Amino acid sequence: MKIKNVIERLLESHEPAVKLKTYLRLLDYDNNSSTVRKITKNIKKVSPLLSSLFSFLPKDEKSYEFQAYNK
């Protein structure tokens, strides 16, 4: 498989984190580029991976205080 094909498949991913890393690491996009900023801004909202990892958090971020030693 050619590198171009691999990059195209990574950019088609449903996971925004994969797209973000592809742009930053493989395509050398700048952190301030409009494409990277758009993905970063929406990553919390649309990422299935992040949604499942942080599903224990309340939806209202202001009401949540993390206590490291709470059980």
MDAnalysis code that builds the backbone (N, CA, C; Angstrom):
import MDAnalysis as mda
import numpy as np

u = mda.Universe.empty(213, n_residues=71, atom_resindex=np.repeat(np.arange(71), 3), trajectory=True)
u.add_TopologyAttr("name", ["N", "CA", "C"] * 71)
u.add_TopologyAttr("resid", np.arange(1, 72))
u.add_TopologyAttr("resname", ["MET", "LYS", "ILE", "LYS", "ASN", "VAL", "ILE", "GLU", "ARG", "LEU", "LEU", "GLU", "SER", "HIS", "GLU", "PRO", "ALA", "VAL", "LYS", "LEU", "LYS", "THR", "TYR", "LEU", "ARG", "LEU", "LEU", "ASP", "TYR", "ASP", "ASN", "ASN", "SER", "SER", "THR", "VAL", "ARG", "LYS", "ILE", "THR", "LYS", "ASN", "ILE", "LYS", "LYS", "VAL", "SER", "PRO", "LEU", "LEU", "SER", "SER", "LEU", "PHE", "SER", "PHE", "LEU", "PRO", "LYS", "ASP", "GLU", "LYS", "SER", "TYR", "GLU", "PHE", "GLN", "ALA", "TYR", "ASN", "LYS"])
u.atoms.positions = np.array([
    [0.856, -1.176, 0.000],
    [0.000, 0.000, 0.000],
    [0.903, 1.242, 0.000],
    [0.572, 2.196, -0.802],
    [1.373, 3.408, -0.906],
    [1.055, 4.364, 0.246],
    [2.032, 5.185, 0.559],
    [1.884, 6.140, 1.662],
    [0.697, 7.066, 1.431],
    [0.514, 7.514, 0.214],
    [-0.608, 8.403, -0.107],
    [-1.942, 7.738, 0.227],
    [-2.070, 6.461, -0.086],
    [-3.302, 5.728, 0.206],
    [-3.530, 5.587, 1.707],
    [-2.447, 5.356, 2.444],
    [-2.559, 5.229, 3.898],
    [-3.020, 6.549, 4.504],
    [-2.430, 7.637, 4.082],
    [-2.812, 8.955, 4.601],
    [-4.265, 9.263, 4.264],
    [-4.695, 8.945, 3.060],
    [-6.083, 9.172, 2.676],
    [-7.033, 8.383, 3.568],
    [-6.688, 7.139, 3.870],
    [-7.537, 6.313, 4.746],
    [-7.570, 6.867, 6.155],
    [-6.440, 7.359, 6.648],
    [-6.414, 7.957, 7.990],
    [-7.282, 9.214, 8.045],
    [-7.261, 10.000, 7.002],
    [-8.069, 11.222, 6.963],
    [-9.563, 10.933, 6.838],
    [-9.931, 9.740, 6.398],
    [-11.330, 9.337, 6.295],
    [-11.858, 8.716, 7.593],
    [-11.012, 8.616, 8.591],
    [-11.386, 7.987, 9.856],
    [-12.556, 8.715, 10.514],
    [-13.378, 7.952, 11.242],
    [-14.486, 8.540, 11.998],
    [-14.006, 9.132, 13.315],
    [-12.776, 8.821, 13.684],
    [-12.198, 9.323, 14.928],
    [-11.397, 10.594, 14.643],
    [-11.860, 11.743, 15.171],
    [-11.170, 13.013, 14.906],
    [-9.722, 13.038, 15.398],
    [-9.408, 12.292, 16.451],
    [-8.032, 12.273, 16.962],
    [-7.079, 11.682, 15.925],
    [-7.551, 10.703, 15.161],
    [-6.724, 10.116, 14.106],
    [-6.484, 11.150, 13.013],
    [-7.537, 11.869, 12.644],
    [-7.389, 12.926, 11.633],
    [-6.418, 13.999, 12.113],
    [-6.576, 14.406, 13.362],
    [-5.733, 15.460, 13.923],
    [-4.267, 15.053, 13.889],
    [-3.962, 13.858, 14.352],
    [-2.570, 13.392, 14.351],
    [-2.032, 13.229, 12.937],
    [-2.871, 12.848, 12.006],
    [-2.442, 12.725, 10.613],
    [-2.036, 14.080, 10.058],
    [-2.870, 15.077, 10.304],
    [-2.535, 16.427, 9.837],
    [-1.265, 16.946, 10.496],
    [-1.138, 16.748, 11.803],
    [0.003, 17.301, 12.521],
    [1.301, 16.544, 12.273],
    [1.249, 15.229, 12.329],
    [2.475, 14.424, 12.278],
    [2.891, 14.002, 10.873],
    [1.922, 13.673, 10.040],
    [2.274, 13.170, 8.714],
    [2.273, 14.252, 7.644],
    [1.374, 15.212, 7.782],
    [1.264, 16.256, 6.765],
    [1.889, 17.577, 7.201],
    [2.452, 17.605, 8.410],
    [3.162, 18.786, 8.943],
    [2.337, 20.070, 8.943],
    [1.052, 19.949, 9.264],
    [0.228, 21.139, 9.402],
    [0.616, 21.859, 10.685],
    [0.454, 23.152, 10.695],
    [0.730, 23.966, 11.874],
    [-0.456, 23.890, 12.833],
    [-0.184, 23.983, 14.125],
    [-1.258, 23.975, 15.129],
    [-2.259, 25.102, 14.932],
    [-1.839, 26.181, 14.310],
    [-2.710, 27.332, 14.117],
    [-3.431, 27.330, 12.777],
    [-3.270, 26.279, 12.003],
    [-3.971, 26.230, 10.720],
    [-5.474, 26.073, 10.971],
    [-6.263, 26.555, 10.059],
    [-7.717, 26.517, 10.235],
    [-8.233, 25.084, 10.325],
    [-7.650, 24.181, 9.569],
    [-8.073, 22.779, 9.588],
    [-7.840, 22.160, 10.962],
    [-6.656, 22.363, 11.502],
    [-6.305, 21.794, 12.807],
    [-7.142, 22.430, 13.912],
    [-7.328, 23.735, 13.849],
    [-8.150, 24.412, 14.870],
    [-9.596, 23.917, 14.843],
    [-10.128, 23.687, 13.666],
    [-11.505, 23.201, 13.539],
    [-11.648, 21.801, 14.145],
    [-10.718, 20.915, 13.842],
    [-10.768, 19.554, 14.397],
    [-10.614, 19.599, 15.913],
    [-9.667, 20.388, 16.388],
    [-9.410, 20.484, 17.826],
    [-10.618, 21.040, 18.566],
    [-11.262, 22.029, 17.988],
    [-12.427, 22.652, 18.627],
    [-13.582, 21.660, 18.776],
    [-13.765, 20.818, 17.795],
    [-14.900, 19.891, 17.783],
    [-14.575, 18.502, 18.319],
    [-13.344, 18.258, 18.692],
    [-12.940, 16.899, 19.052],
    [-13.693, 16.364, 20.267],
    [-13.985, 17.222, 21.251],
    [-14.720, 16.777, 22.443],
    [-16.157, 16.415, 22.107],
    [-16.725, 17.105, 21.146],
    [-18.135, 16.918, 20.820],
    [-18.394, 15.689, 19.948],
    [-17.488, 15.415, 19.026],
    [-17.783, 14.399, 18.010],
    [-16.936, 13.133, 18.105],
    [-15.992, 13.082, 19.013],
    [-15.112, 11.922, 19.097],
    [-15.760, 10.776, 19.861],
    [-16.012, 9.644, 19.206],
    [-16.569, 8.486, 19.912],
    [-15.617, 7.971, 20.993],
    [-14.341, 8.019, 20.718],
    [-13.350, 7.548, 21.684],
    [-13.346, 8.411, 22.938],
    [-13.275, 9.716, 22.773],
    [-13.266, 10.601, 23.940],
    [-14.596, 10.557, 24.685],
    [-15.678, 10.420, 23.962],
    [-16.989, 10.324, 24.614],
    [-17.053, 9.115, 25.544],
    [-16.530, 7.995, 25.085],
    [-16.566, 6.805, 25.932],
    [-15.571, 6.885, 27.083],
    [-14.414, 7.488, 26.848],
    [-13.419, 7.614, 27.917],
    [-13.890, 8.531, 29.045],
    [-14.608, 9.586, 28.693],
    [-15.030, 10.562, 29.686],
    [-16.527, 10.511, 29.973],
    [-17.151, 9.387, 29.724],
    [-18.593, 9.266, 29.930],
    [-18.993, 9.383, 31.400],
    [-18.048, 9.148, 32.307],
    [-18.362, 9.240, 33.734],
    [-18.491, 10.687, 34.208],
    [-18.018, 11.633, 33.425],
    [-18.089, 13.043, 33.819],
    [-19.488, 13.598, 33.604],
    [-19.920, 14.519, 34.464],
    [-21.205, 15.184, 34.231],
    [-21.140, 16.017, 32.954],
    [-22.267, 16.234, 32.343],
    [-22.309, 17.007, 31.098],
    [-21.938, 18.468, 31.331],
    [-22.276, 18.984, 32.501],
    [-21.937, 20.365, 32.841],
    [-20.545, 20.376, 33.465],
    [-19.551, 20.814, 32.706],
    [-18.167, 20.781, 33.165],
    [-17.942, 21.661, 34.394],
    [-18.722, 22.714, 34.557],
    [-18.525, 23.622, 35.677],
    [-18.895, 22.984, 37.007],
    [-19.783, 22.017, 36.978],
    [-20.238, 21.411, 38.222],
    [-19.321, 20.287, 38.697],
    [-18.303, 19.988, 37.916],
    [-17.444, 18.854, 38.249],
    [-16.120, 19.330, 38.830],
    [-15.810, 18.847, 39.996],
    [-14.499, 19.086, 40.585],
    [-13.849, 17.737, 40.832],
    [-12.697, 17.539, 40.257],
    [-12.022, 16.262, 40.392],
    [-11.251, 16.228, 41.702],
    [-11.544, 15.283, 42.524],
    [-10.811, 15.060, 43.772],
    [-9.990, 13.787, 43.579],
    [-8.687, 13.912, 43.612],
    [-7.804, 12.794, 43.304],
    [-7.965, 11.621, 44.259],
    [-8.326, 11.896, 45.506],
    [-8.385, 10.816, 46.493],
    [-9.805, 10.343, 46.790],
    [-10.791, 10.816, 46.063],
    [-12.159, 10.320, 46.240],
    [-12.259, 8.902, 45.716],
    [-13.065, 8.112, 46.410],
    [-13.241, 6.731, 45.962],
    [-14.650, 6.536, 45.452],
])
